[in-house]
């Protein structure tokens, strides 16, 4: 049995015989029937159980069939239910009225009941098709609404446009307010985009399709982005040229792409382009430079010792300073704040970018002479040096700049940026001119440094580095009381590599951690061998860099190495600079407390060159202050005495040991001794020596120089530990 045969039919007629005959005829045809004797009953039964079809008499007391039909059509669930009207009237006005109130079909009495069944099946099939079409239309409308997609059809010759409801929604407009004709859309297009849309419509008028992204303005002033695709439609019915189009709101996609691009190409803190964006602009500038036979320059600006801003004032103040510097550089170079083009167009050009934490890149796309670029670099230095006002104080900074020019230094964009960075590294390693212009000599030096990095990695792995010890002498007793462990690299091909060179390289590349562990392991092994020669209280100090100190494995590594070598912690003293300790005072306090609990002592190296704060010394668990060699060297001509006296007095007031580094003359020794500093380290007593030679020195003691009587200093400078000093 088909769906139409099992359909429910509501038979409405005030004549009982007509109802009976109709119901019997329909039941024989397999239909289910419901009966109503008047219009009011019919409407109630319709609402209670919506039938699949209504067979409705026209002439009834009370509500007529016309009125019942009209009310059924007014119901939300009655719009598509087929209604066949039965009447004995045969005038044309009655038929027209029946269709006007929504009748599906009209049958005149007397009724052929056999033909009625076939007529009803036909009407039900037609109604089913109509329901499917309606559902498809609704589904299409919902799909367009969900996808924010609208469509239209344009009869070009008559300028008649049929637009979907969703198309109007893309513009935030009702159909009545949108306007007639195809060019009505221009009134709703964002003004700068109107010429593009107008040109595209002019082409469509000639049958030329297009795809165009443009912006529209809603009545509330908000701007949305749509993409419209247009192509010729079917003109086979003789209606002339037909163009069909679809438009989709892609505002969310455009915004997402803009956010992604913002993350990918811009620095979130300063709003400046980042390194990747800088490189893309540099590639374009380099192409234009080579094509036009002109010059372009790249500068890399590095803020000197910027980490101290974060360490002393906190990262929030540091971020504010970077924002100010970025803004100043941009203004100095005439750079406007970078803005994204609508619709994801080409990336804008610029001159200033943030390349790294405290590094900025400057692109000069058209440079007349090298002197012009150098002059700009010095102007940028002045911009950086201008005081920066933050709540509570003014901050004054300095900077270093590396500069490279195309094609003078290279013909490749990436190489140009690398050359500027190489020049910056040279400027940072020298204390002279803050602006460094790239040279081939720098390139060679950079290559040698790169090569040295690989060789240092190999040297650490092959245990090629050596540990030597410089004694620290108590000048009052002539006893060696401790020694500082120093690392040396006797390179097999180059000869001895200066410690500042490979230590700084190790810190830059992260190799300082394995290097320091190698040194500490060697020191522990040497202490174990020298234990019998070491007097009570003798210690060996080991230098820790900031990277070592912040290493989460520092405490476990120290414990493990001491246990493995069987060395008491009291034989070890770690040396750290003030800057390292002040990077994170809370963290430093915790680590130093753990070291003291183990029995390891701590010395502050190069004291007086950094913070020199009484407050932090009281808080930190340190045992020794080491006077920096730069102050000791000034004692010969009477300079630096005030600072040395202050450090010695501070150490004594806190109950700390004080050691003078870099003592090379008897006059320096006398000045220190007279002011109460008796622990001396320097070439006056001994150069760094091997563990074996340190053992001999500990056994033999120290020979005071002839004629030296402390605190009175004689004229002759004898040799201290001369028999044990290594070259």
Secondary structure, DSSP 8 states (H G I E B T S, - for coil): --TTTT-EEEEE-S-HHHHHHHHHHHHHTT-EEEEESSHHHHHHHHHHS--SEEEEES--SSS-HHHHHHHHHHSGGGSSSEEEEEES---HHHHHHHHHTT-SEEEESS--HHHHHHHHHHHHHHHHHHHHHHHHHHHHHHHHHHHTEEEEEEETTTTEEEE-HHHHHHTT--HHHH-SSGGGGGGGB-GGGHHHHHHHHHHHTTT--EEEEEEEE-TTS-EEEEEEEEEE---TTS---EEEEEEEE-HHHHHHHHHHHHHHHB-TTT--B-HHHHHHHHHHHHHHHHHTT-EEEEEEEEETTTHHHHHHH-HHHHHHHHHHHHHHHHHHTT-------GGG------SEEEEETTEEEEEEEEES-HHHHHHHHHHHHHHHHS-EEETTEEE---EEEEEEEETTT-S-HHHHHHHHHHHHHHHHH-SS-SEEE--HHHHHHHHHHHHHHHHHHHHHHTT--EEEEEEEEETTTTEEEEEEEEEEEEETTTEEE-HHHHHHHHHHHTTHHHHHHHHHHHHHHHHHHHTTT--TT-EEEEE--HHHHH-TTHHHHHHHHHHHHT--GGGEEEEEEHHHHHSSHHHHHHHHHHHHHHT-EEEEEEETSS---HHHHHHS---EEEE-HHHHGGGGGTTTHHHHHHHHHHHHHTT-EEEE----SHHHHHHHHHTT--EE-STTT---B-HHHHHHHHHH-----TT-BTTB--S----SSTTT---
